[in-house]
Amino acid sequence: MKAARFHGQKDIRIEDVPRPGAPLPDEVVVEPLFCGICGTDLHEYSVGAIVTPTKPHPLTGVTNPQILGHEFSARVIEIGKDVRDVAVGDRVSIMPAIVCGRCIPCRTGRGHLCELFACTGLSALTGGLGEIAILKEYQVAKLPDSMSDIAGAVVEPACVAAYGIDRVGVWGGDIVLVTGAGPIGALSAMYAWAIGASQVIISDPNPHRSAFAKSLDLGPVLNPLDPGFDDQIREITQGRGVDVGVECSGSTAGLTSQMNHIRRSGKIVQTGLHTKPATIDAMRLSERDISYVGSWCYLLTDWPRIIRLASSGKYPIEKVVSSVINIDDVVTKGFDVLIDPKGDQMKVLVQVNK
């Protein structure tokens, strides 16, 4: 079968690889339909192996080269004898986490923090950028007829965004500030609006992302480099500050902006991943009674809930998709475009099977 495999820094190859074997009793074999390119994939491509294993993974036993792709929709083509939740022919969205089920986090309902955490498309036998993938039954969620295959491929990042906001909570009428208007920032803004925020402020200096954010029509889109930025926030919030901050830029500047504009006893969630240490004004954190929490992945049980919310039209997650490309163009029209600082793409999906 054809697959896009990561070998090392700036080295992704379209190769012919063996098809996975017959499914175990609790496994599902699928044909990936659309697969998103994630920021994690881009870090692997740009820097070299970070998450993908250079020695046998303790849970899955795999090593690079790795078939990439962990944000995808698929069609079921075969099921193990004990599988009950899906049938051959069903369209599904993939929850890519692979967990041991035995460590303390797993046993206390926090599988996303599994001590042996692995991921389809990063540290597993197969991935969404291959023509066939094999998964555990708990990794697949059926898509309703009202939801497209393209939207199904966006459920994974939508769950990342939703879990971050759920970590701090948005009450009806809250004003929310999202720093960083990439795919996760945009999805965070849409989710905050869907669950009751009265206004969502999006902050990003990139003109392409700002233009996209404005098209979402959720509220003001501001440039944090504008000399009048602070005054604009004060005017919008009547000098009170925002109720909830969602930091999606993964930058010290974004975090500092959140700390400066959150109200007293406000809440900030760190959804964007920092690739290097950030500085923080700890005294401000204390004297303003600010809650600052981290967010990692999503609850493994979130898929049905987010699929229902998306299919209702309240959380239009497919809006973040800016282009769809062929798997043969995954490097030139996908990875290379997305790592370009001047690039104008948001979320690029790869069509793997038709």
C-alpha positions as CSV (number, residue, x, y, z in Angstrom):
1,M,0.0,0.0,0.0
2,K,1.1,3.6,-0.5
3,A,2.0,5.6,2.6
4,A,3.8,8.8,3.6
5,R,6.6,7.8,6.0
6,F,8.8,10.0,8.2
7,H,12.4,9.0,8.1
8,G,14.1,12.0,9.7
9,Q,14.5,15.8,9.5
10,K,13.1,17.1,6.2
11,D,12.8,13.5,5.0
12,I,9.2,12.3,4.3
13,R,8.9,9.7,1.5
14,I,5.9,8.3,-0.4
15,E,6.6,4.6,-0.3
16,D,5.1,1.2,-1.0
17,V,4.8,-0.6,2.4
18,P,3.2,-3.9,3.5
19,R,-0.5,-3.9,4.3
20,P,-1.3,-4.6,8.0
21,G,-2.5,-8.1,8.7
22,A,-5.9,-9.3,9.8
23,P,-7.5,-7.6,12.7
24,L,-7.4,-9.0,16.3
25,P,-10.8,-9.5,17.8
26,D,-11.0,-5.9,19.2
27,E,-9.5,-4.2,16.1
28,V,-10.9,-2.3,13.2
29,V,-9.3,-2.0,9.7
30,V,-10.0,1.2,7.9
31,E,-9.3,3.1,4.7
32,P,-8.3,6.7,5.6
33,L,-10.2,9.3,3.6
34,F,-8.9,12.7,4.6
35,C,-6.0,13.4,7.0
36,G,-4.8,16.7,8.5
37,I,-1.2,17.8,8.8
38,C,-0.8,18.8,12.5
39,G,1.7,21.1,14.2
40,T,3.3,18.0,15.8
41,D,3.9,16.6,12.3
42,L,5.5,19.9,11.3
43,H,7.8,19.9,14.3
44,E,9.0,16.3,13.4
45,Y,9.6,17.4,9.8
46,S,11.4,20.6,10.7
47,V,13.6,19.5,13.6
48,G,13.9,15.7,13.4
49,A,12.5,13.0,15.6
50,I,10.8,14.4,18.7
51,V,7.7,12.3,19.3
52,T,8.3,9.6,16.7
53,P,10.4,6.7,18.2
54,T,14.0,6.2,17.4
55,K,14.0,3.1,19.5
56,P,11.2,0.6,20.1
57,H,8.3,2.3,21.7
58,P,7.5,0.7,25.1
59,L,3.8,0.1,24.2
60,T,3.7,-0.5,20.5
61,G,7.3,-1.6,19.8
62,V,7.6,0.4,16.6
63,T,10.5,2.6,15.5
64,N,11.0,5.1,12.6
65,P,10.3,5.2,9.7
66,Q,6.8,6.0,10.8
67,I,3.6,6.4,8.7
68,L,2.4,9.8,9.7
69,G,-1.1,11.1,10.2
70,H,-3.2,11.2,13.4
71,E,-6.0,13.6,12.4
72,F,-8.2,11.6,10.0
73,S,-11.6,10.3,8.9
74,A,-11.9,6.8,7.4
75,R,-14.1,4.1,6.1
76,V,-14.4,0.7,7.9
77,I,-13.4,-2.2,5.6
78,E,-12.9,-5.0,8.1
79,I,-13.7,-5.7,11.8
80,G,-12.5,-8.1,14.4
81,K,-15.0,-10.7,15.7
82,D,-15.7,-8.9,19.0
83,V,-16.2,-5.4,17.5
84,R,-19.7,-4.1,18.2
85,D,-19.7,-0.3,17.8
86,V,-19.0,-0.1,14.0
87,A,-19.7,-2.2,10.9
88,V,-18.0,-2.6,7.6
89,G,-18.9,0.5,5.4
90,D,-19.3,2.9,8.3
91,R,-17.6,6.3,8.1
92,V,-15.6,7.1,11.2
93,S,-13.4,9.7,12.8
94,I,-10.3,8.5,14.5
95,M,-9.2,9.1,18.2
96,P,-5.5,8.3,17.7
97,A,-4.4,7.8,21.3
98,I,-3.1,4.3,22.2
99,V,-3.0,3.6,25.9
100,C,-2.0,0.8,28.2
101,G,-5.1,0.8,30.4
102,R,-3.1,-0.3,33.4
103,C,-1.2,2.7,34.8
104,I,-2.7,5.0,37.4
105,P,-3.8,7.7,34.9
106,C,-5.5,5.1,32.7
107,R,-7.3,3.6,35.8
108,T,-8.5,6.9,37.0
109,G,-10.0,8.0,33.7
110,R,-7.1,10.1,32.4
111,G,-5.9,7.9,29.6
112,H,-4.6,11.0,27.8
113,L,-1.9,11.1,30.4
114,C,-1.0,7.4,30.1
115,E,2.5,6.6,31.2
116,L,3.1,4.6,28.0
117,F,1.1,6.9,25.7
118,A,1.4,6.1,22.0
119,C,-0.4,7.5,19.0
120,T,-1.6,6.2,15.6
121,G,0.4,8.2,13.0
122,L,3.2,9.0,15.4
123,S,4.3,5.9,17.3
124,A,2.2,3.0,15.9
125,L,2.2,0.5,13.1
126,T,-0.1,2.6,10.8
127,G,-1.2,6.1,10.3
128,G,-3.7,8.3,8.5
129,L,-1.3,9.0,5.6
130,G,-1.4,5.4,4.6
131,E,-4.0,3.7,2.4
132,I,-4.9,1.3,5.2
133,A,-4.8,1.7,9.0
134,I,-5.6,-0.7,11.8
135,L,-7.0,0.5,15.1
136,K,-8.5,-0.6,18.4
137,E,-12.3,-0.4,18.6
138,Y,-12.1,2.4,21.2
139,Q,-10.2,4.5,18.6
140,V,-13.1,4.8,16.1
141,A,-16.3,6.9,16.4
142,K,-19.1,6.7,13.8
143,L,-19.9,9.8,11.8
144,P,-23.5,10.8,11.2
145,D,-24.8,11.2,7.7
146,S,-25.0,14.9,8.3
147,M,-21.3,15.3,8.8
148,S,-18.8,15.2,6.0
149,D,-15.6,13.2,5.7
150,I,-13.6,16.5,5.7
151,A,-15.2,17.5,9.0
152,G,-14.5,14.1,10.4
153,A,-10.8,14.7,9.8
154,V,-11.0,17.8,12.0
155,V,-12.5,16.2,15.0
156,E,-9.1,15.5,16.6
157,P,-7.9,19.1,16.7
158,A,-11.4,20.2,17.6
159,C,-11.2,18.0,20.6
160,V,-7.8,19.5,21.6
161,A,-9.3,23.0,21.4
162,A,-12.4,22.0,23.3
163,Y,-10.5,20.2,26.1
164,G,-8.4,23.2,26.7
165,I,-11.4,25.5,27.2
166,D,-13.1,22.8,29.3
167,R,-10.1,22.8,31.6
168,V,-11.0,26.3,32.7
169,G,-14.6,26.5,31.8
170,V,-16.6,29.2,29.9
171,W,-19.8,30.5,31.5
172,G,-22.6,32.1,29.4
173,G,-21.8,35.7,28.8
174,D,-18.0,35.4,29.3
175,I,-15.6,37.5,27.3
176,V,-12.8,35.2,26.0
177,L,-9.4,36.2,24.6
178,V,-7.7,33.7,22.3
179,T,-4.0,34.5,21.5
180,G,-2.8,32.8,18.3
181,A,-5.2,32.3,15.3
182,G,-3.8,29.0,13.9
183,P,-6.1,26.0,13.6
184,I,-6.2,25.3,17.3
185,G,-6.8,29.0,18.1
186,A,-9.6,29.2,15.5
187,L,-11.2,26.0,16.8
188,S,-10.9,27.3,20.4
189,A,-12.6,30.5,19.5
190,M,-15.4,28.7,17.7
191,Y,-15.9,26.3,20.7
192,A,-16.0,29.1,23.2
193,W,-18.7,30.8,21.1
194,A,-20.6,27.5,20.7
195,I,-20.8,27.0,24.5
196,G,-21.9,30.5,25.5
197,A,-19.2,33.1,25.3
198,S,-20.8,36.5,24.6
199,Q,-17.7,37.7,22.8
200,V,-14.5,36.2,21.6
201,I,-11.4,38.4,21.0
202,I,-8.8,36.9,18.7
203,S,-5.2,38.2,18.7
204,D,-2.6,37.4,16.1
205,P,0.0,39.5,14.3
206,N,0.0,37.3,11.1
207,P,-2.1,39.1,8.5
208,H,-3.2,35.9,6.8
209,R,-4.4,34.3,10.0
210,S,-6.0,37.5,11.1
211,A,-7.9,37.7,7.9
212,F,-9.1,34.2,8.3
213,A,-10.1,34.8,12.0
214,K,-12.2,37.8,10.8
215,S,-14.1,35.5,8.5
216,L,-15.3,33.5,11.5
217,D,-17.3,36.6,12.6
218,L,-17.0,35.8,16.3
219,G,-15.8,39.2,17.5
220,P,-12.9,41.6,17.3
221,V,-9.6,40.4,15.7
222,L,-6.7,42.5,17.0
223,N,-3.0,42.8,16.2
224,P,-1.0,42.6,19.4
225,L,1.8,44.6,17.8
226,D,-0.6,47.6,17.3
227,P,0.3,50.4,19.7
228,G,-3.3,50.7,20.7
229,F,-3.9,47.0,21.4
230,D,-4.1,47.5,25.2
231,D,-6.5,50.3,24.9
232,Q,-8.7,48.2,22.6
233,I,-8.9,45.4,25.1
234,R,-9.8,47.9,27.9
235,E,-12.5,49.4,25.8
236,I,-14.0,46.1,24.8
237,T,-14.1,44.9,28.4
238,Q,-14.9,48.3,30.0
239,G,-11.7,48.2,31.8
240,R,-12.5,45.0,33.6
241,G,-10.3,42.5,31.6
242,V,-11.3,39.3,29.9
243,D,-12.9,36.5,31.9
244,V,-11.1,33.6,30.2
245,G,-7.8,33.5,28.3
246,V,-6.9,30.7,25.8
247,E,-3.2,30.8,24.9
248,C,-2.7,29.1,21.6
249,S,0.4,30.8,20.3
250,G,2.9,28.8,22.4
251,S,4.9,32.0,22.9
252,T,6.0,34.1,25.8
253,A,4.5,37.1,24.1
254,G,1.1,35.4,23.9
255,L,1.3,34.3,27.5
256,T,2.3,37.8,28.7
257,S,-0.6,39.3,26.8
258,Q,-3.0,36.9,28.5
259,M,-1.5,37.8,32.0
260,N,-1.8,41.5,31.2
261,H,-5.5,41.4,30.1
262,I,-7.1,38.7,32.3
263,R,-9.4,40.1,35.0
264,R,-8.8,39.5,38.7
265,S,-9.6,35.9,39.5
266,G,-9.7,35.2,35.8
267,K,-8.6,31.9,34.2
268,I,-6.0,31.2,31.5
269,V,-5.4,27.8,29.8
270,Q,-2.2,27.0,28.0
271,T,-3.4,25.1,25.0
272,G,-0.5,26.0,22.5
273,L,2.7,24.0,23.1
274,H,5.9,25.9,24.0
275,T,9.0,24.5,22.4
276,K,11.3,26.4,24.8
277,P,10.9,27.8,28.3
278,A,8.6,30.8,28.7
279,T,8.9,33.6,31.3
280,I,6.0,34.5,33.5
281,D,5.3,37.2,36.0
282,A,4.6,35.0,39.0
283,M,3.8,38.0,41.3
284,R,1.0,39.1,38.9
285,L,-0.3,35.6,39.0
286,S,-0.6,35.7,42.8
287,E,-1.7,39.3,43.4
288,R,-4.5,39.1,40.8
289,D,-5.6,35.6,41.9
290,I,-5.2,34.3,38.4
291,S,-5.7,30.6,37.6
292,Y,-3.2,29.3,35.0
293,V,-3.6,25.7,33.9
294,G,-2.1,23.4,31.4
295,S,-3.9,21.3,28.8
296,W,-2.7,18.1,27.2
297,C,-4.5,16.4,24.3
298,Y,-8.2,15.6,25.1
299,L,-10.3,13.1,27.0
300,L,-10.4,9.9,25.1
301,T,-14.2,9.8,25.4
302,D,-14.7,13.2,23.9
303,W,-15.3,12.1,20.3
304,P,-19.1,11.3,20.4
305,R,-19.8,14.6,22.2
306,I,-17.7,16.8,19.8
307,I,-19.1,15.0,16.8
308,R,-22.7,15.7,18.0
309,L,-21.8,19.4,18.6
310,A,-20.2,19.7,15.2
311,S,-23.0,17.9,13.3
312,S,-25.5,20.3,15.0
313,G,-23.9,23.2,13.2
314,K,-23.0,25.0,16.4
315,Y,-19.3,24.1,16.1
316,P,-18.5,24.3,12.3
317,I,-15.1,22.7,12.6
318,E,-14.6,22.3,8.8
319,K,-14.2,26.1,8.5
320,V,-10.6,25.8,9.4
321,V,-9.7,23.7,6.3
322,S,-8.0,25.9,3.8
323,S,-7.0,23.3,1.2
324,V,-7.1,19.7,0.2
325,I,-4.2,18.0,-1.6
326,N,-3.2,14.7,-3.0
327,I,-1.0,12.3,-0.9
328,D,1.7,12.5,-3.6
329,D,1.9,16.3,-3.0
330,V,2.1,16.0,0.8
331,V,5.6,17.4,1.1
332,T,5.6,20.1,-1.6
333,K,2.0,21.4,-1.1
334,G,1.6,20.4,2.5
335,F,4.6,20.3,4.8
336,D,6.8,22.8,2.9
337,V,3.9,25.3,2.6
338,L,2.9,25.0,6.3
339,I,6.4,25.6,7.7
340,D,6.8,28.7,5.5
341,P,6.4,31.8,7.9
342,K,4.9,33.7,5.0
343,G,2.5,30.9,4.1
344,D,-1.2,31.6,3.8
345,Q,-2.6,28.2,4.7
346,M,-4.5,27.2,7.8
347,K,-5.4,23.5,7.9
348,V,-4.3,21.4,5.0
349,L,-6.0,18.0,4.5
350,V,-4.6,15.2,2.4
351,Q,-7.0,13.0,0.5
352,V,-5.7,9.5,0.9
353,N,-8.5,7.3,-0.5
354,K,-11.6,8.3,-2.5
